[in-house]
Amino acid sequence: MKSILPLLLLTALSTPSHATPKADFSDPTAIDTIAFGSCFNPKHKKFQIFDGILKHQPDAFLFLGDNIYGDTEDMEVLRAKYAELDAIPGFAKLRETSRVLATWDDHDYGINDGGNTYKKREESAAIFLDFFKDPADSPRRQREGIYGSYTFGPEGRVCQIIMLDTRYFRDVLPRTKEKRKPDAVGWYDATDDTSMTQLGEQQWNWLETQLQVPANLRIIASSVQVLASEKGMENWGHVPHERKRLFDLLKKHKAHQSFFISGDVHFGELSKMDVDGYPIYDMTSSGMSHPSPGWARATNSFRVGKAHPVLNAGLIGINWEAREVSLSFINPKGEKLATHKLPFAELEF
Ligand SMILES: [Fe+2]
């Protein structure tokens, strides 16, 4: 009888489950300048942050949510509000000269502090993907939610950008019944209900695959803050079992050189948490059109340096030779308000 071993070997070699995971979109062009921001409401008539961003000629601009203030179940109103954003010359210029990647937060999703109970989530997702010009064959159009991943650069200089969807699947947290802490500005506390999800199972599975995509630097974008958890506003700290799952996934897949960026809170701050000896960073930039000094005064024990309660955007500079990332907050003139350097070596598991 002939051995079936060669056949088995061939089958094993061609099994797709051993294939290297890929991002949803990839571009071999190396990038070294990424800007990001959140919370832009044209009604404040403050458009100058786009000028500050454009001065740095970013390779990519990441819009982290509350990109418009839709707050509606009327999809015509939502479309009209996206059209207002489109008509702003600074944003139009950014679209022309950079790659604009986006996720959403509650207001552009359609409802303040909203989650999986928002009735128009499917319609809103379709309008979002059209506005941000996702191609017809985009993986984001083949599944629920608007999460997505991107890689830029050749081997050795691959920057992966993971844009999470923290709205479509998330369970809506109950507002705290107890009196708020003196310096809290929001209405939420950590839940001990471990059935509450932030990302939903489909997105968790996708994320686990994405953390195995070969990359030399990994930027994980969440609309809401990942580390700062004391101000009572929506954040990952209110679903501690989900946050632990996030950190455990990073550790499990040894996702070196990963850090988070976030928005939502109307000021800028950098947070750092020690997780089993590994430094996790979360750079928050929010307030492209309207900052909130009051919210910036709320406690954040994880803050590194100062809070920036002014119009601001985030700027990420990647020095591939020195293997170092610079995280800066910039103002509408493009000036750097503060810079924090992160050597790649510090981000090794
Ligand atoms: Fe928000």
Residues whose N, C-alpha, C, O or C-beta is under 5 A from the ligand:
A	BS01	LIG	D66 D105 D106 D264
